C-alpha cells in the first residue's frame, strides 16, 4: 500500500493552519540554530508541535478538507506491514463507485492506492467480497456506537424543538393585549 510522503502532507497541513505553521517554523529555526540538519530540525519541530501523518489533528484535517495527493509520483512505499486496512475514506469510496465503471483510469483515481485497490477488487468475486467486507464496511458504514449517538442527538434536537415551540407560544400569548370584557 502507498502513503503520501509526510513532508508533502505537512506542507499542505501547515499552509491551512497558519498559527501552527508559525509555531512549527519557530521550533524548526531553534533546532536548526542548535546545529541540527534541516531534515532533523523539521522532524524535531514535528515532535514539538505534536504533528505527524497519523496524529488526530492531521487526519481530521484531511477528512475535513478532502485533501489527497494526485496519483502522480509523490507517493512512497509504506513502512507499515503489508495487508493493513486502508484508512483513506475517499479512496475506498472511489473504488466502490468505480468497480463497474469501465471508464475508470489511473488519472481519475484520487491516489495510486485507490487505483491499486480497484485492481484488487476487480480481480475476482472473492476479491470484491473481501473489499466490501474488509475495507468498505468498516470505513464507510457507521458502527453501532455512531448510530446510537446519532439517534440520541436526533432525540435531543426534537426535544429542543418542542421546548422552543412552547416558549414561542408562551411569548405570543404574553404579547397579545388582554381581551376586553
Beta strands, then each sheet from edge to edge (+ up, - down):
strand 1: 2-4
strand 2: 75-77
sheet 1: 1+ 2-
end
